[in-house]
Amino acid sequence: MAELDEKRVGDYFERLEDVTDWWTPEEGELRFHYEAELRVLEEQLAIDPAWRVLDVGTGRGRFGALFARHGCRVLGVDLNAGMCAEARETAKRLGVEDRFEVTRGSAEDLSGLPEAAFDVVLCMELFDHLPDLAKALEQMRGRLAPGGRFLFTYVPGESVYGLLGNAYRFARSRLAPGELMISRTYSLGEVRDRLAEQGLRLERYWGVGLLCANAQTRLLQGNPLLRALTAVARGEARRWPYYERPWLARHGAHVVGLARAPAA
Ligand SMILES: C[S@@+](CC[C@H](N)C(=O)[O-])C[C@H]1O[C@@H](n2cnc3c(N)ncnc32)[C@H](O)[C@@H]1O
């Protein structure tokens, strides 16, 4: 699997316009898919209002807002100043700005935040964009309290979505060598190992969108085959918003995982 270029990817995510333009999970065609990720957390976690939550790569703040709506105190961090503004907007719109703060920062350097201060650390839809996952995991692990929960999503290389994305990236790297790649995939085994290196034990995982094959949606927008695939995936999401059985779960277009730090 090709590695991401640390400097170029970092510069890309810091630029204002790009990320806010394409990351619109609550509006796009695949809205149903992203809603399912929120549903996993709503249904599978008994969210305790006393939890202190750190949402790394908060984006538009949809996950931070979910926990804040349950009464938790949340700190959102994002590299992109535009996204930080969007997350603050989300908090205001939902009336939770008193307990959902947002600050600019990088997953790879959270040294400005107190150690072991959070009961929950979220890293949603971010693994795939991190040039140095190990470094980011070490930083996030450092902020987690003993027994704390680490929640994340990643795109499995073993899913249809991941396979198509990798085929696309491979083709691009041949057709346009040197073009910036901002995402990659992981296998469940890799994720489990990386977590274990930080003393985090993968406890549960759920898969969203087994049939969601819409990698590079933008590229093929308007294509009849893609429209048909989206309709199939929408039907799937209505019937099976997410999968719990291990084989099905690990082949979802996104895997939502829960890992725990050891109790003190
Ligand atoms: C795909 S979006 C996911 C946003 C949010 N977690 C969600 O699921 O809706 C990734 C977000 O991570 C941010 N990001 C990218 N690299 C980052 C880094 N190294 N540290 C912190 N945030 C980063 C981006 O600016 C973007 O807002």
The ligand as an SDF file (V2000), in Angstrom:
LIG
                    3D

 27 29  0  0  0  0  0  0  0  0999 V2000
  -12.9220   13.1100    6.2340 C   0  0  0  0  0  0  0  0  0  0  0  0
  -13.0310   14.4270    7.3730 S   0  0  0  0  0  0  0  0  0  0  0  0
  -13.8550   13.6490    8.7790 C   0  0  0  0  0  0  0  0  0  0  0  0
  -14.4720   14.6520    9.7230 C   0  0  0  0  0  0  0  0  0  0  0  0
  -15.2800   14.0720   10.8970 C   0  0  0  0  0  0  0  0  0  0  0  0
  -14.4660   13.2970   11.7830 N   0  0  0  0  0  0  0  0  0  0  0  0
  -16.4370   13.2720   10.3920 C   0  0  0  0  0  0  0  0  0  0  0  0
  -16.3840   12.0310   10.4140 O   0  0  0  0  0  0  0  0  0  0  0  0
  -17.4010   13.8900    9.9480 O   0  0  0  0  0  0  0  0  0  0  0  0
  -11.3640   14.5140    7.9880 C   0  0  0  0  0  0  0  0  0  0  0  0
  -11.1130   15.7290    8.8320 C   0  0  0  0  0  0  0  0  0  0  0  0
   -9.8400   15.6080    9.4630 O   0  0  0  0  0  0  0  0  0  0  0  0
   -9.1080   16.8130    9.3170 C   0  0  0  0  0  0  0  0  0  0  0  0
   -7.6740   16.4600    9.3340 N   0  0  0  0  0  0  0  0  0  0  0  0
   -6.9230   15.9580    8.3360 C   0  0  0  0  0  0  0  0  0  0  0  0
   -5.6850   15.6860    8.7810 N   0  0  0  0  0  0  0  0  0  0  0  0
   -5.6620   16.0240   10.0900 C   0  0  0  0  0  0  0  0  0  0  0  0
   -4.6640   15.9720   11.1040 C   0  0  0  0  0  0  0  0  0  0  0  0
   -3.4530   15.5270   10.8550 N   0  0  0  0  0  0  0  0  0  0  0  0
   -4.9910   16.3970   12.3410 N   0  0  0  0  0  0  0  0  0  0  0  0
   -6.2390   16.8650   12.6210 C   0  0  0  0  0  0  0  0  0  0  0  0
   -7.2180   16.9490   11.7060 N   0  0  0  0  0  0  0  0  0  0  0  0
   -6.9310   16.5240   10.4520 C   0  0  0  0  0  0  0  0  0  0  0  0
   -9.6000   17.4100    8.0250 C   0  0  0  0  0  0  0  0  0  0  0  0
   -9.3990   18.7940    7.9870 O   0  0  0  0  0  0  0  0  0  0  0  0
  -11.0640   17.0200    8.0390 C   0  0  0  0  0  0  0  0  0  0  0  0
  -11.8510   17.9810    8.6840 O   0  0  0  0  0  0  0  0  0  0  0  0
  1  2  1  0
  2  3  1  0
  2 10  1  0
  3  4  1  0
  4  5  1  0
  5  6  1  0
  5  7  1  0
  7  8  2  0
  7  9  1  0
 10 11  1  0
 11 12  1  0
 11 26  1  0
 12 13  1  0
 13 14  1  0
 13 24  1  0
 14 15  1  0
 14 23  1  0
 15 16  2  0
 16 17  1  0
 17 18  1  0
 17 23  2  0
 18 19  1  0
 18 20  2  0
 20 21  1  0
 21 22  2  0
 22 23  1  0
 24 25  1  0
 24 26  1  0
 26 27  1  0
M  CHG  2   2   1   9  -1
M  END
$$$$
